[in-house]
Amino acid sequence: MTSETLKDATAEGATTIPAQHEGHDEEGEATDAGGAYVPPEQEPDVVTVAGFKGGVGKSRTAKELAWLLNGVLTDFEWDWGGVTRGWGYFEEARLKSPLIRAFQTGETPKPLSGRGRKPDLIPGHTDFERNQPRSEAVAESLLQWSRDLKRRLVVDTHPGGSESTYGAMAAARVTVVPAVLGNEELRALEGLLKNLPDYPLLLIPYKVGRSPAAWLLDELERLAEENKAEIGPAVGDYYWIPQRRLRVPICASPVSKRTAPFVEEMKAVAEAVEKYGR
């Protein structure tokens, strides 16, 4: 992979996703105006998104992939900056955590419906950090949930190593790892690769500028080659993404001139995830 490769990957032409007309429920959430939302029936599959450093695009990647892959967004993040609150679920307004209850009872959680406008969700909770099971139990549970629900699960994890992260990675057909081309970020990536050498990993160059330094590209290639990890399609650096306040994924919204490049890049990532190991 070269700087030209990354530049080409972020400069491909965009295609248009058909606009979806939306209504709103009593809480102001977008609904599918085309009729009642019916979840898809899928082969069991688990896709995990992980990283040993925060702020690398992990949650955004999980949210967009869950939409593009029609998966259930499963949130193992226990901090407020994860996908759960961004989806519109606020634990302080609820009595119980579906995620924690599922692990404690052995029952399969029922995903909250995104009504065809955002991914269905198994929400995270701030108490999950001290209530997470051992990694083996996490892996077994995720595989069972996927079978019972007949749905693909896309799992967002807490940054760094934890029992729930290791379990989610063990259950996954592929773990997607956003790889920001910065020195500290690559050192964190190196730690992940060294500590978890036997997992199927797809590295996604993320927040890639127009002209990334050659040594950063070389370092990413070295880490991937030495640790037998695959490098997938690149995603560019977009100043407007952190400022976005809409709850629906970018890829679920009508495409604009500004969002089209990101949408096309994420579609390429989703295709790479779909094909991984198959």
N, C-alpha and C positions, 0 to 999 in steps of 0.2 A: 504494500500500500504506500502511495506517495502523496505529496501535497496536491498534485494534479488530480489524483484519484478522488481525494476528499472534496476538492473544489468542484469536480464534475458531479459528484454525488449530491452536492447541495445546490447545484444550479440546473437540475433537470427541469424540464417543462412540467407544468401542473395540468392535471385533468380535473374536471368539475365533478364534485359529489352533488347529487340531486338535493335541492333544498328541501327540508322537512318543515311542514307547517305545524305549528304547535299551539295548543291551548294551555290552560292553567287550572290546577285544582284549587281547593279552598285554602291551601297554604302558599299559593303562588308558584308552585313548582310546575315546570313544563310537563305537558302530557302529550301523548300521541293522538292527534286529531283524526287520524285515519281509522280509529276503532280501538277495541280493547287490545292491550299489549299481551302477546303470547310469547313466553320465553322459548328460545330454540331448544331442540333436543340434540345433544351432541355426544360424541364418544368421550369417555372419561379422559381427562388430560389436565395436567397441572403445569403452569408456566409461572416461574418466580422471577421477580425483579429484586436485585440485591446490590449492595455497595457497602464498603467499609468506611465511607465518609459521607457526611450529609451535604446537601446542596449541589449534588451532581446530576440532578434530573431524574432521580429514581421514581418518585411519586408521579410526576408528570408522565413518564414513560409507561408506568403501570396503568394509569388512568386511560391513556390513549390506546394502549394495546388491548385493554379489556373491552373497549368499545369496538375496535376494529376486528377483534377476534370473537365478538359476541360472547365474551366470557363473563363470569361473575367476579367482580372486583372484591378481593378478599384482603382486608386490611389488618396486618400485624403490627402496625405502627401504634405506639402508645403516647406519642407527643401530639400536640394540637396541630402541628403543621402538616399532618398527613392528608390522605385523600378523603377520610371520613367526614370531617367538618367541611371540606371543600365541596363534597357531594351534597351537603345539606342536612346531615344527621348530627344532632347535638345531644351528647350523652346526658347532659344535665337535665334534659327534658324527659328522660327515660328512666324507668325503674331498674331495669336489668340490662346486662350486656349479652346479646345473642351469642357473641363469640366465646366469652368465658363460660356461659351456661352450656354451650355445646361441648366444650372440653370436659366440663365437670360431670355432665350427665351421660356423655357418649352418644347423644342424639345429633342428628344432622341439622344444622341451622337452616332456616328458611330465609333466602336472600330477600332484601328489601327491593321492591321493583323500581327500576329507573323509568318505567312507562315508555320505553322505546326512545327516550331522549338522552339518556345517560346510562352507564352500565348498571346492572343489578349489583347490589352491594351486601356483603357481610361486613358490618362496620367494626372498626377497631375501638379500643377503650383504654383510658389512661391507667386502669388497674391491671391491664394485661401483663405489664412488665413483671409484676410480682406473682402473677397467677399463671404464667405460661408453663405448659407441661415440658417434660423432657423431649428432646428432638425426635426420638423414635415414636413417641405418641403423637407428636405433631404430624410427622410424615404419614403415619397410618391413618390418622383422622382425615387429612386432606384427600388422600386417595379414596377413602370411604365416602366422603362428602361428594366428590366428583362422580363417583358411581351412583350414589343415591339420587343426586340431583339431575343426573344425565346432562351435566354441564361442564364446560371447561372452566377451571379456576385460574385467575390471574392474581398472584399473591404479591402484595407490596409489603416489604419488610422494614424493620427498624434498622437504621444505619449501624454497621458494626456487627460483630459476632454475638449471637445469643442462641438459646435453645430453639426458639421459634424460627429464627432465620435458618439455622442449620437443618431443622426439620423440613422447612419449606423447600430448601435446596435439594434435600435428599428425595423428596417426593416428586420433584420437577423433571419433566422430560428435557427441559432446557431452562437454565437460569440466565436471564438477560442482565448484563452489567454495564450501565452507562459509564463511559470512560472519558472524563474531561481531560483535555490535553494541557495539563499544568503539572508542575513538579510535585507539589504536595498530593495532588489527586492521583498521579501515577504511582507515588509511593504507597498510598492507601490501596490502590489496585494491586500492586505487587504483594502487599501483605495478604490480601484476599486469595490471590493465586497460590502463594506459598503455603497458606494454611489449609486450603481446600483444593488439593491437586487433582482429585478424582471425580470432580463434578463436571457435567456437560455445560460449558459456559459459552455464551455468545456476547462478545464485547462490542458495544456500540459507541464509536467515537461521538461524543456529545458536546454541544456548545462549541462547535468547530468554527473558528473564524475563517476569513477569506484566505489568509496566508499563514497557516500554522508553521511554527518553527520546525525545521527539518529534524532537529535532534529529538523533539517530542514525538514526531511520527516514527522515527527510528526506535525510540525507547518503547513505544506501544507495540511495535512489531516484534521487538526482542522479547518483551514479556509474554506476548501471545505465543511465539514460537517455542520459547523455553518451557512454557507451561501447557502446551498443547491446547490452547484456547483458540476459538475461531473469532475473527474480526468481521463484524457485519456492516451494514450500510451506516453512513455517517448522518448525523443530525446537526444542523447549523446552530449558530448563536443568534437568538432573537431577543432584542431588548424589551419587547412589548409583552412577552409571556409572563414575567413576574408581576406585571401590572394588571393582568387580566383578572376579572372578578366573577365572570360567568361560571355557573356550576357545571354546565355541560362540557364535555371534552371539546377541544378545538376541532378534532376530526368529525365531531357530530354536528357542528355548526355549519351553516351555509358558507361555502368557500369564498373568500375575498382575495384580492390581489396580494394583500399582506400575508394572509395565512396559507395561501396555496403552496409555497415551497415547503413549509413545515408539514403540511398534510401529506404531500407526496413522499417526503422523507420518512414519515411515520408509517405510511403504507408499505414502503420498501422494507422497513424493519419488521412489520407484521408478517410480510411474506417470508422473510428470512426465518422468523420464529416458526411459522407454519411448516416450513420445509426442513427445519433442523432435525437431523437424525432420521429422516424418512427417505 
